[in-house]
Amino acid sequence: MSENDFIIVDEEETNKEDNKQDTGREEEKKEVTTSDHSEKDDDGYERICFICHRPESVTGKMVELPNNIAVCPDCMQRSFDMMNNSSMDLSSMMNIPGVHFMNLSDLENMQPKAQKIKKKKEPKEFKQLDIKKIPAPHKIKARLDEYIVGQEYAKKAISVAVYNHYKRVATGTMDEIEIEKSNMLMIGPTGCGKTYLVKTLAKLLDVPLAITDATSLTEAGYIGDDIESVVSKLLAAADNDVERAEQGIIFIDEIDKIAKKKTSSQRDVSGESVQQGMLKLLEGSEVEVPVGANSKNAMVPLTTVNTKNILFICGGAFPDLEDIIKERLQKKTSMGFNAELKDTVEHDEELLSKVTIEDLRKFGMIPEFLGRLPIVFTLKGLDKEMLVKILKEPKNAILKQYQKLLALDEVKLEFDDSALEAIAEKAMEKDTGARALRAIIEEFMLDIMYEIPKDDNIGEVTITRAYIEGTGGPVIQLRGQAVPRLDG
């Protein structure tokens, strides 16, 4: 009896061990399947309902049907309700010609792809600005000096404004004194560096910056960009992070193009009405903007952005503004002891710097708009000396770009000082500012860039004034001697 008892005990223990092993294997299988399932679920996509096309994050857990078909609980419940509450006898419809009932077994022949959409990216953690890490105005200006020649007052003004914007954002509402933002208006002739100044600032700062154009803005309801599109571009520059976008900078170029039109017979949909619509943005208000698009429509989600901490910088050439300033200055006195000669006004190179708010109102800007741009400064037109410096001094100067291109062919490129002056004189004649420099250099460098790769013996090319003026050619130095070639 004792032996049999021992045998029975051994069999029970072995059965228990076998059951443990089986359950262990089943648990391993469950872990594998769940891990596989989680990997499938975490592939960056989420399922959508086969009927209403809503994602799983909105509807809740889907009901899975054969062949990768997923139906949300709402649609499934509606289907059951329709079947239960229907007064129609489905059995009587079986004999009606043209009526076909589909069985679930028929779905085996249909193999639709699993409908999925991408999951929304989790927003990055927002880091609050540290006051100690804010760059000082002189450091910002020193970085701008490396790329921009002249315009000392403009660089100083924009450096201080950005520095104060940083401090304003970093402090927030630390105490009862609330710092208001200082929006800016830049006025300067074409080609003086307004847009380039802000673009360079965007490279140097670690704050979202959007550069937009005012020419495409129209009143709401008309073809064109809505006024809120300037904020949506900033939101896109901040990777759709609302908190980061609310601390950014918006530069609106060609702001003079939304001035009031002189004729009042037509509706001004891109002039005064746009200025009035921008008042709430400049002052600071909550604006609903589309995410990932410029225009509002039913298919694009909207988000709310507060423009209270967004710094606005506006810039424009304001053509014919000098004539308004001349008219105001010449009205003072034309006779008597205090009379001013017309020649002093006509040939004043710094006439634009004497602009007043009244001059801008006569140009067509409404007073409410100008009142929200407290800082108004002008940029000087470029003279001959500044154009020569622009050619050779900045980090990415045009001459340095061509020298690098020829250096790749192991050829040294040099420019005479007289040649640089000749280029600047030609640019002054075109009266388009620094934009004319590129066109002039492209013209006379075409033959050189075409001929140099032909001859491997060329070691150095020197551009002369005669070549710029078309009366001679550049000096081509071979590996051992200097011979003038490539006559114009």
C-alpha positions in Angstrom: 0.0 0.0 0.0 2.8 2.4 0.8 4.4 1.9 -2.6 1.1 2.5 -4.4 0.6 5.6 -2.3 4.0 6.8 -3.3 3.2 6.1 -6.9 -0.1 8.1 -6.7 1.7 11.0 -5.1 4.4 11.0 -7.8 1.7 11.0 -10.6 -0.1 14.0 -9.0 3.1 15.9 -8.7 4.0 15.2 -12.3 0.6 16.3 -13.4 0.9 19.5 -11.5 4.3 20.1 -13.1 2.9 19.4 -16.5 0.1 21.8 -15.9 2.5 24.5 -14.7 4.5 24.0 -17.9 1.4 24.3 -20.1 0.2 27.3 -18.3 3.7 28.9 -18.6 3.7 28.2 -22.3 0.2 29.8 -22.6 1.3 32.8 -20.7 4.4 33.1 -23.0 2.1 32.9 -26.0 -0.1 35.6 -24.5 2.9 37.8 -23.9 4.1 37.3 -27.4 0.6 38.0 -28.9 0.1 41.0 -26.7 3.6 42.4 -27.5 2.9 41.8 -31.2 -0.4 43.5 -30.8 1.1 46.5 -28.9 3.8 46.8 -31.5 1.1 46.9 -34.2 -0.8 49.5 -32.2 2.2 51.6 -31.5 3.3 51.9 -35.2 2.3 55.6 -35.3 -1.2 54.9 -36.7 -4.6 54.5 -35.3 -7.6 52.8 -36.8 -10.7 54.6 -38.1 -14.3 53.5 -38.3 -15.3 51.8 -41.6 -18.6 53.6 -41.6 -18.2 57.1 -40.1 -14.3 57.4 -40.7 -13.7 58.8 -37.2 -10.4 57.8 -35.5 -10.1 55.6 -32.5 -8.9 58.4 -30.3 -12.4 60.0 -30.7 -14.7 57.1 -30.7 -13.1 54.8 -28.2 -12.1 51.2 -28.7 -13.2 49.8 -32.1 -15.2 46.6 -32.7 -13.1 44.3 -34.9 -14.7 42.5 -37.8 -13.2 40.1 -40.3 -10.7 41.3 -42.9 -9.3 44.3 -41.0 -12.7 46.0 -40.8 -13.1 48.1 -37.6 -16.4 49.7 -36.6 -16.9 52.2 -33.7 -19.3 51.4 -30.9 -21.7 54.2 -32.0 -22.1 52.9 -35.5 -22.4 49.3 -34.3 -25.2 50.3 -31.8 -27.0 52.3 -34.5 -27.0 49.3 -36.8 -28.5 47.1 -34.1 -31.1 49.7 -33.3 -32.2 50.0 -36.9 -32.5 46.2 -37.1 -34.5 46.0 -33.9 -36.8 49.0 -34.3 -37.5 48.5 -38.0 -41.2 47.8 -38.6 -40.4 46.2 -42.0 -40.4 42.4 -42.2 -37.0 41.5 -43.5 -38.3 37.9 -44.3 -40.8 39.3 -46.7 -38.1 41.1 -48.6 -36.2 38.0 -49.4 -38.5 37.3 -52.5 -38.4 40.9 -53.8 -36.4 41.0 -57.0 -33.4 43.3 -56.9 -33.0 43.1 -53.2 -29.9 41.3 -52.1 -28.9 40.6 -48.5 -25.1 40.3 -47.9 -24.0 37.7 -45.4 -20.9 38.2 -43.3 -19.4 35.2 -45.1 -19.5 37.4 -48.3 -16.9 39.7 -46.6 -14.3 37.0 -47.1 -14.2 37.9 -50.8 -13.8 41.6 -49.9 -10.4 42.4 -48.6 -10.2 46.1 -47.9 -7.0 47.5 -46.5 -7.0 48.4 -42.9 -8.0 52.0 -42.8 -5.7 53.9 -40.4 -4.6 57.5 -39.9 -1.4 58.9 -38.3 -1.5 59.6 -34.6 -1.0 63.1 -33.5 2.6 63.9 -32.4 3.0 64.5 -28.7 3.9 68.1 -28.1 7.4 68.8 -27.1 8.1 70.0 -23.5 8.0 73.8 -23.4 11.0 75.4 -21.9 10.6 78.7 -20.2 13.2 81.4 -21.2 15.9 82.1 -18.7 16.6 85.8 -18.2 20.3 85.2 -17.6 20.6 83.6 -21.0 19.0 86.4 -22.9 21.6 88.0 -25.3 22.3 91.7 -24.6 21.6 94.3 -27.3 25.2 94.9 -28.0 25.8 91.2 -28.6 22.8 91.0 -31.0 24.1 94.1 -32.9 27.6 92.6 -33.1 26.2 89.5 -34.7 24.2 91.7 -37.2 27.4 93.7 -38.0 29.0 90.5 -39.4 26.4 90.3 -42.1 24.9 93.8 -42.6 26.9 97.0 -43.6 25.8 100.3 -42.3 22.3 101.0 -40.9 23.7 101.5 -37.4 20.5 103.1 -36.0 18.3 100.4 -37.4 20.4 97.6 -36.0 20.5 99.3 -32.6 16.8 99.8 -32.5 15.9 96.3 -33.6 18.4 94.8 -31.1 16.9 96.7 -28.2 13.4 95.8 -29.2 14.2 92.1 -29.5 16.1 92.2 -26.1 13.1 93.8 -24.4 10.8 91.3 -26.1 12.9 88.4 -24.6 12.8 90.0 -21.1 9.0 90.6 -21.4 8.4 87.0 -22.4 10.7 85.6 -19.7 9.3 87.7 -16.8 5.6 87.5 -17.8 3.5 88.8 -15.0 6.0 88.7 -12.2 4.6 91.8 -10.4 2.0 94.5 -10.8 4.0 96.3 -13.5 3.2 94.8 -16.9 5.6 95.5 -19.7 3.9 96.3 -23.0 5.4 95.2 -26.3 7.0 97.7 -28.7 6.0 96.9 -32.2 8.2 98.5 -34.9 7.8 100.1 -38.3 10.8 100.2 -40.6 10.9 102.7 -43.5 13.5 102.6 -46.1 14.1 102.7 -49.9 14.1 99.5 -51.9 17.3 97.4 -51.6 18.5 99.0 -48.3 18.3 95.8 -46.3 15.0 95.8 -44.4 14.0 92.2 -45.2 17.6 91.0 -45.1 18.0 92.5 -41.6 15.1 90.5 -40.2 16.1 87.3 -42.1 19.6 87.6 -40.5 17.9 88.1 -37.1 15.9 84.9 -37.6 19.1 82.9 -38.1 20.7 84.3 -34.9 17.8 84.0 -32.5 16.3 80.8 -31.1 12.8 82.2 -31.2 10.1 81.3 -33.8 10.0 84.0 -36.5 7.6 84.2 -39.4 8.2 86.5 -42.4 5.1 87.2 -44.4 4.0 89.6 -47.1 1.1 92.1 -46.8 0.4 92.3 -50.5 -1.7 89.1 -50.5 -3.8 90.0 -47.5 -7.5 90.9 -48.1 -10.6 91.5 -46.1 -12.3 88.4 -44.8 -14.6 86.9 -47.4 -12.5 87.9 -50.5 -10.1 85.8 -52.5 -6.6 86.0 -50.9 -5.1 85.3 -47.5 -7.0 86.2 -44.4 -5.4 88.5 -41.8 -5.1 85.6 -39.4 -2.8 83.8 -41.9 0.2 85.8 -40.6 -0.3 84.1 -37.2 -0.8 80.6 -38.8 2.6 81.0 -40.5 4.2 81.7 -37.1 2.4 78.7 -35.7 3.9 76.6 -38.5 7.3 78.0 -37.7 6.9 76.9 -34.1 6.0 73.3 -35.1 2.3 73.9 -34.2 3.4 74.6 -30.6 0.9 77.3 -29.4 2.9 78.3 -26.3 6.1 78.7 -28.3 4.3 80.6 -31.1 2.9 83.0 -28.6 6.4 84.2 -27.8 7.5 84.6 -31.4 8.2 87.5 -33.8 6.2 88.3 -37.0 7.7 90.4 -39.7 5.2 91.8 -42.2 6.9 93.1 -45.3 5.5 95.5 -47.9 3.3 97.1 -45.3 2.9 100.2 -47.5 0.9 98.2 -50.0 -2.1 98.2 -47.6 -2.4 102.0 -47.5 -5.7 103.6 -48.3 -6.5 103.9 -52.0 -6.9 107.5 -53.3 -10.1 106.6 -55.3 -13.2 106.0 -53.2 -15.4 104.7 -55.9 -14.3 101.0 -55.5 -14.3 98.9 -52.4 -10.9 98.9 -50.7 -10.6 95.2 -49.8 -6.8 95.1 -49.6 -6.2 98.5 -48.1 -7.8 100.3 -45.2 -9.9 97.3 -44.3 -6.8 95.2 -43.9 -5.3 97.8 -41.6 -8.5 97.8 -39.5 -8.4 94.0 -39.3 -4.8 94.0 -38.1 -5.5 96.2 -35.2 -6.6 93.4 -32.9 -3.4 91.4 -33.8 -1.1 94.2 -33.1 -2.8 95.1 -29.8 -3.1 91.5 -28.6 -6.1 89.3 -28.7 -7.1 85.6 -29.0 -7.3 84.6 -32.6 -8.6 81.3 -34.0 -6.1 80.1 -36.7 -6.1 77.0 -38.8 -3.4 74.3 -38.0 -1.4 73.3 -41.0 -3.2 75.6 -43.5 -3.5 79.3 -44.4 -7.2 79.5 -44.8 -10.1 78.3 -42.6 -12.3 75.5 -43.9 -14.4 72.7 -42.4 -11.6 70.1 -43.0 -8.9 71.9 -41.0 -8.8 72.0 -37.2 -8.6 75.4 -35.5 -6.6 76.5 -32.5 -6.6 79.6 -30.4 -3.4 81.8 -30.3 -3.0 84.8 -28.1 -1.1 87.6 -29.8 -0.4 89.5 -26.6 3.2 88.4 -26.4 4.0 88.3 -30.2 6.3 91.1 -31.4 5.3 92.6 -34.8 7.8 94.2 -37.0 6.5 96.0 -40.1 8.6 97.2 -43.0 8.0 99.0 -46.3 9.6 101.2 -49.0 6.8 103.8 -48.9 7.4 105.2 -52.4 6.5 108.9 -52.9 6.7 109.4 -49.1 9.6 111.8 -49.7 7.4 114.0 -51.8 5.0 114.3 -48.9 7.9 115.3 -46.6 9.2 117.8 -49.1 5.7 119.4 -49.4 5.5 119.7 -45.6 8.9 121.2 -45.2 8.5 123.7 -48.0 5.3 125.0 -46.5 7.1 126.5 -43.5 8.2 129.8 -45.0 9.1 130.6 -48.6 9.8 134.3 -48.0 11.3 136.5 -45.2 14.3 136.0 -42.9 13.4 132.4 -41.9 12.9 131.2 -45.5 14.5 128.0 -46.5 15.9 127.4 -50.0 14.2 124.7 -52.1 17.6 123.2 -53.0 18.2 122.3 -49.4 15.1 120.1 -49.3 15.4 118.8 -52.9 19.0 117.4 -52.4 18.7 116.3 -48.8 19.9 112.7 -48.7 18.5 112.1 -45.2 15.1 113.5 -46.0 13.3 110.2 -45.2 14.6 110.3 -41.6 12.5 113.5 -41.0 9.3 111.5 -41.4 6.4 112.2 -39.0 3.2 110.4 -38.1 1.3 113.0 -40.1 3.3 112.2 -43.2 2.4 108.5 -42.9 -1.3 109.5 -42.4 -1.2 111.4 -45.6 0.4 108.5 -47.3 -2.7 106.4 -46.4 -2.0 104.7 -43.1 -4.8 105.1 -40.6 -4.0 106.6 -37.2 -5.2 103.6 -35.2 -2.7 101.4 -37.1 0.2 103.8 -36.5 -0.7 104.2 -32.8 0.0 100.4 -32.4 3.5 100.8 -33.9 5.2 103.1 -31.4 8.7 102.6 -32.7 9.2 104.2 -36.2 12.7 104.3 -37.6 14.2 104.7 -41.1 17.0 103.0 -43.0 19.3 105.1 -45.2 19.7 104.7 -48.9 22.9 103.1 -50.0 25.7 105.3 -51.3 28.8 104.4 -53.3 31.0 103.6 -50.2 28.3 101.4 -48.6 27.9 99.4 -51.8 31.6 98.8 -52.0 31.6 97.5 -48.4 28.6 95.3 -49.2 30.6 93.7 -52.0 33.5 92.6 -49.9 32.9 92.9 -46.1 30.0 90.7 -45.0 30.5 87.1 -44.1 28.5 86.0 -47.2 29.5 88.8 -49.5 28.9 88.3 -53.2 32.6 88.5 -54.0 33.4 85.8 -51.4 30.8 83.5 -53.0 32.5 83.8 -56.4 36.0 83.4 -54.9 34.8 80.2 -53.3 33.3 78.9 -56.6 36.6 79.5 -58.4 38.6 78.1 -55.5 36.9 74.8 -56.1 38.6 74.9 -59.5 41.9 75.8 -57.8 41.8 79.3 -59.3 42.3 82.5 -57.2 39.9 85.4 -57.9 40.9 89.0 -57.1 39.2 92.4 -57.6 40.9 95.7 -58.0 39.6 98.6 -55.8 38.8 100.5 -59.0 36.7 97.6 -60.3 34.7 97.6 -57.1 34.0 101.3 -57.5 32.9 100.8 -61.1 30.5 98.1 -59.9 29.1 100.4 -57.3 28.7 103.2 -59.8 26.7 101.0 -62.1 24.5 99.9 -59.2 23.8 103.5 -58.3 22.6 104.2 -61.8 20.0 101.4 -61.6 18.6 102.8 -58.3 17.5 99.5 -56.9 19.9 99.3 -54.0 22.0 96.2 -53.2 19.8 94.1 -55.5 21.6 95.7 -58.5 25.0 94.4 -57.4 24.1 90.7 -58.0 22.8 91.5 -61.5 25.9 93.4 -62.5 28.3 90.8 -61.2 26.4 87.9 -62.8 26.7 89.7 -66.1 30.5 90.2 -66.3 31.3 86.9 -64.5 29.5 84.8 -67.0 32.4 84.7 -69.5 34.9 84.0 -66.8 33.0 81.2 -65.3 32.6 79.7 -68.7 36.2 80.0 -69.9 38.1 79.1 -66.7 37.3 75.4 -66.6 38.7 75.0 -70.2 42.3 75.7 -69.3 43.9 74.0 -66.3 47.0 76.3 -66.5 45.1 79.3 -65.2 46.1 80.1 -61.6 44.7 83.6 -60.9 42.1 86.0 -62.3 42.1 89.7 -61.5 39.0 91.8 -62.4 39.9 95.3 -63.5 37.9 98.5 -64.0 38.4 98.3 -67.8 36.7 94.9 -67.9 33.7 96.2 -65.9 33.4 99.2 -68.3 33.8 97.0 -71.3 37.1 98.6 -72.6 39.5 95.8 -71.6 39.7 92.4 -70.1 40.7 90.7 -66.9 44.3 89.9 -66.0 44.8 86.1 -66.3 47.8 84.8 -64.5 49.1 81.4 -65.6 51.2 79.1 -63.4 54.3 81.2 -64.3 53.5 84.4 -66.0 50.8 87.1 -66.3 49.1 87.5 -69.7 46.0 89.6 -70.4 43.3 87.4 -72.0 39.6 87.1 -72.4 39.2 90.6 -74.0 35.7 91.8 -73.6 
